Amino acid sequence: MTAQVITITSGKGGVGKTTAVANLATAIAADGKKVVCIDGDIGLRNLDVVMGLENRIVYDIVDVIEGRCKLKQAMIRDKNAVSPTDMIRICNDLRSDADFVIIDSPAGIERGFRNAIAAADRVIVVTNPEVSAVRDADRVVGILEAEEKGIPALILNRLNQALVRNNDMLSAEDVLDLLGIQLIGIVPEDESVIISSNRGAPVVSDPKSRAGQAFRNIARRIQGQDVPFMDLDQQSGLWGAIQKLAGRK
Amino acid sequence: MNFFTRKRSAENAKERLQLVLVHDRTDLTPAQLESLKDDLLIAISKYIEIDPEAVQIGLERDGRSQRLVADIPLRNVSRRHAG
């Protein structure tokens, strides 16, 4: 095995990076691949709770770097304990052991972000169709270009198609035009994401969730499959049927 | 677009972002761009007659690259001489 290292980043916080990492990793693993996730946010890590693994965290990345993995110790929150070289070393160690290593980058463009992109073969930027999120995504894309990491792919998360239809939300076309990068998937706004994260089970394991379907599709695209984009105008369930009858679609 | 309907908010968002991103990417504030324009006009006026009011200089986006675009109409000197 030679794992591909993928970093998920965003610039702005709260746009769904951790949700994306948890879901993509789960979906790729469900396709039979071996996936390792790294939470690149040392001070405010959350990937563990989103995946429902908080009780199983004994060591963190700092323990690995400092070779203390045999010792159960208190969490170290020194942000300077990890360097880009450390990340490259850890990822290289993992390459022979997995198909994919997915790194959850912290928000911002400081040290934690620099660490998270250091080892990446490929970067995916997550954003929401919202002014501040798109602006911060653009800054991140600019840094990735300057660092010669190539042009990242975009996940447009939490798109509300009803608002887009009303011209009250930036459309996927608008965001792609503004950022000038390629799309790898659109995830519709979906309450089931919150319900799943309450339970600590990524939404990809919910076969009925549209966000789950979107993440499963992105997971396949990451694995190199050509999956057509979802029709976001298609409403499922009773409400969709009522809207159809009422001619609102 | 009807004059009586307010612009939908998605359009506001896109227009505002277009402006913000161009300045973010070039690291040039609107004030710096203004003073660049003034300096350009002074430099050009040394050689040819222009109408400063008609000059348009701005930043435009093309995918992920930016360009400084100037439209500088010249005063028609030869015609004035002939007349």
Interface residues (C-beta under 8 A of the other chain):
Chain A: E130 V131 V134 R135 D138 R139 V141 G142 E145 I151 L163 V164 N166 N167 D168 M169 L170 S171 D174 L178 L179 G180 I181
Chain B: R8 S9 A10 E11 A13 K14 R16 L17 Q18 V20 L21 D24 R25 R61 G63 R64
